[in-house]
Amino acid sequence: VSLLLLLPKEKDHLEYTLDRPKNKTDDCWHIALKGLPETTLYSYLITPKNNNSSYRLIDPYARSLNTHNKWGQHPFQNDVWGVILNQKFDWKDAQKPLINLEDLVIYEMHVRGFTQSPSSKVKSPGGFLGIVEKLDSLKELGINAIELLPVFEFNENETSVFQNPLQRDLCNYWGYSTLHFFSPMNRFASNSNLGTSIEEFKTLVKEAHHRGIEIILDVVFNHTGEHFLRPPLFSFKGLSKDSYYMNHNGEDVNYSGCGNTFNPNDPICKNFIIDVLHYWSQEMQVDGFRFDLGAILARDSKGTPLKSPPLIESLENDLLLKNTKLIMEPWDAAGLHLLDSFPNRQRFSYWNDKFRDTTRKFIKGSPEIKKHFASCFSGSEFLFHELKSPLHSLNYITCHDGMSLQDLISYNNKHNEGNGEQGRDGSNHEESWNCGQEGASSNPNILRLRQRQTKNFFVALLCSQGVPMISMGDEYGHTKYGNNNSWSHDNDLNWFQWNLHKKQAPLRGFLKNLLLLRRDFPCLHQKQFLTDRLIP
C-alpha cells in the first residue's frame, strides 16, 4: 500500500510506501503527514500479493474529488484524486429550523432541473446557487422543506444508451449511482475550483435555513456507480469488496435493479454509512435523509431480510442524528416490501405507496375504494397502528419516479418511447385517467375536468393526516408527455418551466391557500391518530 500525493506546485506526485508494523494496526493502514498545503490531492496505490500490477483507489472518506463542473463531459478528464481541503465557512448564525414533523411540507426537486431552463433567468442555472435565487418563491408558496434528488458525486455519462426517436444521447440525469459519498456533485457548482461545490452547497443550506426551510437529501446506500466504471476498481471494490458489496458465490447480487448491491450491515460498511450521515448532518448542516430502496438496508450480506439489522439499530439510537429527519423508501427492486413491517420502525417516516395508489384510484372514481381512501386520508392507521402516530406516513401523489400530476389526468397509458427501450421500462400501473382524451386537449370540458381533478389531488394530499410531499412542477401542471421513467432526460421533460409557472398563477394560488389552511388548522396535521373525541 502506498499513498500518492499531488501538491499544487509539484510536477509529479509524491509516493509514500506504507510498511508493517509502522503503518498498520490490526487491519487499519495509517500515516501521519505534517506541513501539507491547504489543498492537496491524494489517492492510494495498491499492489496485491503475488501480483506485479498495481491499481489506484480513491479514499472513500475524501471530502471531494478533482472532477470538473462541465455537465455532459466525462468528469474524470485526468487522473482521479481525492482532495484534502482546509476551508472555512461563515454560517452567519444560520441555525437548523428543527421543524416539527406535523408541520412539515416537503418539496421534492432535482438540483439541475429546477433552474436549468433558460426561463429561470438565474445567474447560476442548474446548480446549488440557482436554487438559492429561487428560495423566496418556494417560501412564498408555503414550502418549508426541500428534498433534493442525489447530490453526491455521480457520473452523468455512465450510460451510452442511444435515444433513437430524438437522435440524442441519454444520460444518468437523476444521479442514483453514487461515485463518492462525501463529495457534493461538482457539476452542480458554478466553477471547477476545488472546494467550490462544498462552499456553494453550504450556501444553499445557509440561505434555506435563514428562510426557515429545511434541506433533506435523497441518499443511495443500496448500490454504487463503481459497477459501471472501466476499469472496474475505483474505490470500494479494491479496498474490501466482500465488506462493501453483497455477493453470492463470488458474484455481485442485485436487489437494487442496478447490480453491485451495497452490504450495509457489514460492520465496516455500516460504520461508513453512519460516518457519511454524521458528516452531512454536522459539517454540512443537512436536516434529514431519505433512503432510496431502503429495504436493502434490512438485508444481511447474502440478502436475507433481518429482524434487527445492525445499521437500522444504529440509526435508531444515534445521538448525533437525534434531531435529524429519517425517511425510508421501504421496498427494493427485488420485491421486498416492508411498509407495514419495517424492523425497528419507530425512528422513521415511510414513503406510503398505499396512500399514493389508493388516492389515485379514489380521485379517478374506481369502485369500492371509498373505505380504503378514508383510512389512508386519516393517516393510514392500518399500517402504523402500533406506532400510534400518522407522522410515520409520508404521503405523496407523485414523485420523480412515475407520471407527473398533469400526466395522471392526461394519459391512460405511459409513453416512454423516447427512452429507447421500446416501452418496456416504467410502471404499467399508474392508476391514471385521461379525462376523455389521451394527451393534450383543447376541449374546454376536458380542460375544466382536468383542472378540477388537479385540485382534488391537492386537497386529498394536503388535508390528509401525515407528512405531505409535493413533486417539483406539479404546482403549475408540468408534463412529461406521458413518460413515467424520465431518469435519462436532460431536457424540458425534466426541467422546471418558469414561464408556465407564471402563467399558472391561479393554480399556484389555490395550492398556496391550501398550504395556509393546513398550517392554520391543527386538525389537519395531528400528532396522533384521529378519534371520535373533540380536539381541544
C-alpha positions in Angstrom: 0.0 0.0 0.0 1.3 3.4 -1.0 0.0 6.9 -0.5 0.2 9.2 -3.6 0.2 13.0 -3.1 -0.1 15.6 -5.7 0.9 19.0 -4.3 -0.1 22.2 -6.2 3.4 23.2 -7.1 4.7 19.7 -7.9 5.1 18.5 -11.4 4.8 14.9 -10.4 3.2 13.0 -7.5 5.0 12.1 -4.2 4.8 8.5 -3.1 4.9 7.2 0.5 5.1 3.5 0.9 3.2 2.2 4.0 5.1 -0.5 5.9 4.2 -3.0 8.6 4.1 -2.6 11.5 4.8 1.1 11.5 1.8 2.0 9.3 -0.6 -0.8 10.1 -2.6 -1.6 13.3 -4.7 -4.7 13.1 -6.5 -4.3 9.7 -6.1 -0.5 9.5 -3.4 1.2 7.5 -2.5 4.8 8.6 0.0 7.5 8.1 0.5 11.0 9.6 2.0 13.8 7.5 2.8 17.3 8.6 3.1 20.5 6.6 0.7 19.8 3.8 -0.7 22.8 1.9 -4.3 23.7 2.4 -5.3 21.9 -0.8 -3.7 18.5 -1.6 -4.7 15.8 -4.0 -4.2 12.2 -3.0 -5.0 8.5 -3.7 -3.9 5.0 -2.7 -1.7 2.8 -4.8 -2.5 -0.9 -4.1 -0.2 -3.8 -5.1 -1.9 -7.2 -4.4 0.2 -10.0 -3.1 1.9 -12.1 -5.8 0.8 -9.6 -8.4 3.0 -7.2 -10.3 0.2 -5.0 -11.4 -0.9 -2.1 -9.2 -4.1 0.0 -9.2 -5.1 3.3 -7.8 -8.0 3.9 -5.5 -9.9 6.9 -4.2 -10.2 7.2 -0.4 -14.0 6.8 0.4 -13.5 9.3 3.1 -12.0 12.1 0.9 -14.1 15.3 1.2 -14.1 16.0 -2.5 -12.9 14.7 -5.9 -11.0 16.7 -8.5 -13.7 16.4 -11.1 -14.8 19.4 -13.2 -18.1 21.2 -13.4 -19.0 20.8 -17.1 -22.2 18.9 -17.3 -22.2 16.3 -20.1 -18.4 15.9 -20.3 -16.8 12.9 -18.6 -16.0 14.1 -15.1 -12.6 12.3 -15.0 -10.6 14.1 -17.7 -7.4 13.3 -15.9 -6.3 11.0 -13.1 -8.8 10.9 -10.3 -7.7 12.2 -6.9 -9.3 12.7 -3.6 -9.0 16.2 -2.2 -7.8 17.4 1.2 -9.3 20.8 1.9 -8.9 23.3 4.7 -11.9 25.5 4.1 -13.6 27.9 6.5 -17.3 28.8 6.0 -19.2 31.6 7.7 -22.7 30.3 8.6 -23.7 33.8 9.7 -25.7 32.5 12.7 -27.9 30.3 10.5 -29.5 27.6 12.6 -31.3 24.4 11.7 -35.1 25.2 11.7 -35.9 22.0 13.6 -39.5 22.0 12.2 -41.8 19.5 13.8 -42.9 16.6 11.6 -46.5 17.5 11.9 -45.8 21.0 10.4 -43.5 19.8 7.6 -44.4 20.3 3.9 -41.7 18.7 1.6 -41.0 19.7 -2.0 -39.0 17.1 -4.0 -36.7 18.6 -6.6 -33.7 17.9 -8.8 -30.9 20.4 -8.4 -30.1 20.8 -12.1 -33.7 20.6 -13.3 -35.1 23.3 -11.0 -33.2 26.2 -12.8 -31.5 24.8 -15.9 -34.2 26.0 -18.2 -33.4 29.5 -19.8 -36.9 30.5 -18.5 -35.4 30.5 -14.9 -33.3 33.6 -15.7 -31.0 32.9 -12.8 -27.3 33.8 -12.7 -26.2 30.2 -11.9 -28.5 27.9 -13.7 -28.6 24.2 -12.9 -26.7 24.4 -9.6 -26.9 24.9 -5.9 -26.7 28.7 -6.3 -29.5 28.6 -8.8 -31.8 27.2 -6.1 -30.8 29.9 -3.8 -32.1 32.5 -6.3 -35.5 30.8 -6.2 -35.9 30.1 -2.5 -38.2 33.0 -1.9 -40.6 31.6 -4.5 -40.8 28.4 -2.5 -41.1 30.2 0.8 -43.9 32.3 -0.6 -45.8 29.2 -1.8 -45.6 27.7 1.7 -42.8 25.1 1.4 -40.7 24.6 4.5 -38.6 21.6 3.4 -36.7 20.7 0.2 -35.9 17.1 -0.6 -33.0 17.0 -3.2 -32.5 14.2 -5.5 -28.9 12.8 -5.2 -26.3 15.5 -4.8 -23.3 13.2 -4.1 -20.8 13.0 -6.9 -22.0 10.8 -9.8 -21.1 10.3 -13.4 -24.0 11.5 -15.6 -22.2 10.0 -18.6 -22.0 6.4 -17.3 -24.5 5.1 -19.8 -24.2 5.2 -23.6 -27.8 4.3 -24.3 -28.8 6.0 -27.5 -32.2 7.8 -27.8 -33.3 6.6 -31.2 -36.5 8.7 -31.7 -34.9 12.1 -30.9 -31.3 11.2 -32.0 -29.9 12.4 -28.8 -27.8 10.7 -26.1 -29.4 9.8 -22.8 -27.6 10.4 -19.6 -27.8 9.4 -15.9 -29.8 12.6 -15.1 -31.3 11.6 -11.8 -28.0 10.6 -10.3 -28.9 7.4 -8.5 -25.5 5.9 -9.0 -23.1 7.4 -6.4 -19.3 7.5 -7.0 -18.4 9.2 -3.8 -20.5 9.7 -0.7 -18.7 12.7 0.9 -18.4 14.8 -2.2 -21.0 17.2 -3.4 -21.6 16.9 -7.2 -19.1 19.2 -8.9 -21.4 19.6 -11.9 -23.8 21.5 -9.6 -21.1 24.1 -8.9 -20.5 27.3 -10.7 -16.9 26.6 -11.5 -14.3 23.8 -11.3 -12.1 25.3 -8.5 -11.5 22.7 -5.8 -13.9 23.2 -2.9 -16.5 25.3 -4.8 -19.2 22.7 -4.7 -18.8 22.4 -0.9 -19.0 26.2 -0.4 -22.0 26.6 -2.7 -23.9 23.6 -1.1 -23.3 25.2 2.3 -24.5 28.5 0.9 -27.7 26.8 -0.2 -28.2 25.2 3.2 -27.5 28.5 5.0 -29.9 30.6 2.8 -32.6 27.9 3.2 -32.2 27.9 6.9 -32.4 31.7 7.1 -35.8 31.4 5.4 -36.9 28.6 7.8 -36.6 25.9 5.0 -35.0 22.5 5.8 -32.8 20.6 3.4 -33.4 16.8 3.1 -31.1 14.6 0.9 -32.1 11.6 -1.1 -29.3 9.2 -0.4 -28.4 6.0 -2.2 -26.8 3.4 0.1 -28.2 0.4 -1.9 -25.6 0.3 -4.7 -22.9 2.5 -6.2 -21.7 3.7 -9.6 -18.5 1.7 -9.3 -20.1 -1.1 -11.2 -20.2 0.9 -14.4 -16.6 2.2 -14.4 -13.8 0.9 -16.5 -11.5 -0.2 -15.1 -13.9 -1.7 -12.5 -11.8 -0.9 -9.5 -12.4 2.6 -8.3 -12.7 2.6 -4.5 -14.7 0.1 -2.5 -14.1 -3.0 -4.7 -10.4 -2.6 -4.4 -10.4 -2.0 -0.7 -12.7 -4.7 0.6 -15.2 -6.0 -1.9 -16.8 -8.5 0.4 -17.3 -5.9 3.1 -18.8 -3.2 0.9 -20.9 -5.4 -1.5 -23.2 -8.3 -1.2 -22.1 -11.4 -3.2 -23.2 -14.9 -3.8 -20.6 -17.5 -4.8 -18.3 -14.6 -5.8 -20.8 -12.8 -8.0 -22.5 -9.5 -7.4 -26.1 -9.8 -6.3 -28.8 -7.5 -7.5 -31.5 -6.2 -5.1 -31.3 -2.7 -6.5 -32.0 -3.3 -10.1 -28.6 -1.9 -10.9 -26.3 -4.7 -9.7 -23.5 -4.4 -7.2 -25.7 -4.2 -4.1 -24.1 -2.5 -1.1 -23.7 -4.5 2.0 -25.0 -2.1 4.7 -25.0 -4.4 7.7 -21.3 -5.5 7.4 -19.6 -3.7 10.3 -17.2 -1.8 8.0 -19.9 -0.7 5.6 -22.3 0.1 8.4 -19.8 2.4 10.1 -19.0 4.1 6.8 -22.7 4.9 6.2 -23.0 6.3 9.7 -19.9 8.4 9.2 -21.4 9.8 5.9 -24.6 10.7 7.6 -22.7 12.4 10.5 -20.7 14.4 8.1 -23.6 15.7 6.1 -25.8 16.4 9.2 -23.0 18.0 11.3 -20.5 19.6 8.8 -22.9 20.4 6.0 -25.9 21.1 8.4 -28.4 18.9 6.5 -31.7 18.4 8.2 -32.7 14.9 7.0 -32.2 12.0 4.7 -34.5 9.9 2.5 -33.1 6.4 2.0 -33.6 5.1 -1.6 -34.7 1.5 -1.8 -34.4 1.3 2.0 -35.5 -2.3 2.3 -32.0 -3.3 1.2 -30.7 -1.7 4.4 -32.6 -4.5 6.2 -30.8 -7.4 4.4 -27.7 -9.3 5.5 -24.6 -9.9 3.3 -26.4 -12.8 1.5 -29.5 -10.7 1.0 -31.6 -12.4 3.7 -34.0 -10.0 5.5 -33.0 -9.4 9.1 -35.3 -8.9 12.1 -33.0 -6.4 13.7 -30.5 -5.0 11.1 -27.4 -3.5 12.8 -27.5 -0.4 10.6 -31.1 0.3 11.5 -30.5 -0.2 15.2 -27.5 2.2 14.9 -29.7 4.8 13.2 -32.4 4.4 15.8 -30.0 5.1 18.7 -27.6 7.6 17.2 -27.4 10.7 19.3 -25.9 12.9 16.6 -28.9 12.1 14.4 -31.4 12.5 17.1 -33.0 15.7 15.6 -32.4 14.6 12.0 -35.4 13.5 9.9 -35.0 10.0 8.6 -37.4 8.9 5.7 -37.4 5.4 4.4 -38.4 4.1 0.9 -39.5 0.8 2.4 -39.1 -1.5 -0.6 -36.4 -2.6 -3.0 -36.1 -3.7 -6.6 -36.3 -7.4 -5.7 -39.8 -7.4 -4.3 -39.1 -6.9 -0.6 -41.8 -4.5 0.6 -41.7 -3.5 4.3 -44.1 -0.6 4.5 -46.1 -2.3 7.3 -43.3 -4.3 8.8 -40.0 -2.4 8.7 -37.7 -3.5 11.6 -37.1 -1.0 14.4 -39.9 1.1 12.9 -40.3 3.9 15.4 -37.4 6.2 14.1 -38.6 6.6 10.5 -41.3 8.1 8.3 -42.1 6.0 5.3 -42.9 6.7 1.6 -46.5 5.5 1.6 -47.3 3.9 -1.7 -50.6 2.7 -0.4 -51.7 6.3 0.1 -50.4 7.1 -3.4 -52.2 4.3 -5.2 -55.4 4.5 -3.2 -55.8 8.2 -3.6 -55.2 7.9 -7.4 -58.0 5.3 -7.6 -60.4 7.3 -5.5 -59.9 10.6 -7.4 -60.4 8.9 -10.8 -63.5 7.1 -9.4 -62.5 3.5 -9.1 -65.3 1.3 -7.5 -65.2 0.1 -3.9 -62.4 2.3 -2.8 -64.0 4.8 -0.5 -63.3 2.9 2.7 -59.7 2.4 1.8 -59.2 6.0 0.9 -60.8 7.1 4.2 -58.3 5.0 6.0 -55.3 6.5 4.1 -56.8 10.0 4.4 -56.9 9.6 8.1 -53.2 8.7 8.4 -53.1 5.0 7.4 -53.6 3.7 10.9 -54.0 0.2 9.4 -50.3 0.4 8.6 -48.9 2.3 11.6 -51.3 1.5 14.4 -48.6 0.2 16.7 -46.6 3.4 16.2 -49.5 5.4 17.4 -48.9 8.4 15.0 -49.8 9.3 11.4 -46.5 11.1 11.1 -44.8 7.8 10.1 -46.8 8.1 6.8 -45.1 10.3 4.2 -48.0 11.0 1.8 -47.4 11.7 -1.9 -49.4 11.5 -5.1 -46.4 11.9 -7.4 -42.6 11.9 -7.2 -39.7 12.0 -9.6 -40.3 8.3 -10.5 -43.6 7.9 -12.4 -46.0 10.3 -14.1 -46.3 13.9 -13.1 -49.6 15.1 -11.7 -50.6 16.7 -15.0 -49.9 13.4 -16.8 -52.0 11.4 -14.3 -55.1 13.4 -15.5 -54.0 13.4 -19.2 -52.9 9.9 -20.1 -54.3 6.4 -19.6 -51.0 4.8 -20.7 -47.3 5.5 -20.3 -45.5 6.9 -23.4 -41.8 6.0 -22.9 -40.8 5.7 -26.5 -38.1 8.4 -26.0 -36.3 6.2 -23.5 -35.0 3.9 -26.2 -36.3 0.7 -24.5 -39.4 0.1 -26.7 -41.7 0.9 -23.9 -40.5 -2.0 -21.7 -39.4 0.3 -18.9 -41.5 2.2 -16.3 -44.6 1.0 -14.3 -47.7 -0.3 -16.1 -49.9 0.5 -13.1 -50.1 4.3 -12.8 -53.8 4.4 -12.0 -54.1 7.4 -14.2 -57.2 8.7 -16.2 -57.0 11.0 -19.2 -60.5 12.6 -18.6 -61.6 11.5 -22.0 -58.7 12.3 -24.4 -55.2 10.9 -24.5 -52.6 13.7 -24.1 -53.0 17.4 -24.7 -56.5 18.7 -25.4 -58.2 21.9 -26.5 -61.7 20.6 -25.5 -62.9 23.1 -22.8 -64.9 20.5 -21.0 -61.9 18.2 -20.7 -59.7 21.1 -19.6 -62.2 22.1 -16.9 -62.4 18.5 -15.7 -58.6 18.2 -15.5 -58.4 21.4 -13.6 -60.9 20.0 -11.0 -59.1 16.7 -10.8 -55.8 18.6 -10.1 -57.4 20.5 -7.3 -58.9 17.3 -6.0 -55.5 15.7 -5.8 -54.0 18.7 -3.9 -56.9 18.7 -1.4 -56.6 15.0 -0.8 -52.8 15.3 -0.2 -52.8 18.4 2.0 -55.8 17.7 4.1 -54.7 14.1 4.9 -53.0 13.2 8.2 -49.3 12.5 7.8 -46.4 14.3 6.2 -47.2 15.6 2.7 -44.7 15.8 -0.2 -45.2 17.8 -3.4 -43.2 17.0 -6.6 -41.4 19.7 -8.5 -43.5 21.3 -11.2 -46.9 19.9 -10.1 -47.9 23.4 -8.9 -48.0 24.6 -12.5 -49.0 21.4 -14.3 -45.7 20.2 -15.6 -46.0 17.5 -18.2 -43.5 14.8 -19.2 -45.9 13.9 -22.1 -46.8 10.5 -20.5 -43.2 9.4 -19.8 -43.2 7.7 -16.4 -39.5 6.9 -16.3 -37.6 10.0 -17.2 -34.4 9.2 -15.4 -32.2 9.8 -18.5 -33.6 13.0 -20.0 -31.7 16.3 -19.5 -34.2 18.5 -21.3 -37.6 20.1 -20.9 -39.1 16.8 -20.0 -37.4 17.2 -16.6 -36.6 20.9 -16.4 -38.9 23.3 -14.4 -40.6 25.6 -16.9 -40.6 29.0 -15.2 -42.6 30.7 -18.0 -45.5 28.2 -17.4 -45.1 28.7 -13.7 -46.1 32.3 -14.1 -49.0 31.5 -16.5 -50.5 29.1 -13.9 -50.8 31.7 -11.1 -54.4 30.6 -10.3 -53.4 27.0 -9.7 -50.4 28.1 -7.7 -52.6 30.4 -5.7 -55.0 27.5 -5.0 -52.1 25.4 -3.7 -50.8 28.3 -1.6 -54.2 28.8 0.1 -54.4 25.0 0.8 -51.0 25.2 2.5 -52.2 28.1 4.6 -55.3 26.2 5.5 -53.2 23.2 6.6 -50.9 25.4 8.6 -53.7 27.3 10.4 -55.9 24.3 11.3 -54.2 21.8 13.7 -56.9 19.2 13.0 -55.3 18.7 9.5 -51.9 17.8 10.9 -52.2 15.8 14.1 -49.5 14.0 16.1 -51.9 11.2 17.0 -54.4 9.3 15.0 -57.9 10.8 14.9 -60.5 9.6 17.4 -64.2 10.4 18.0 -63.1 12.8 20.8 -63.3 16.5 20.2 -59.9 18.2 19.7 -59.4 20.7 22.5 
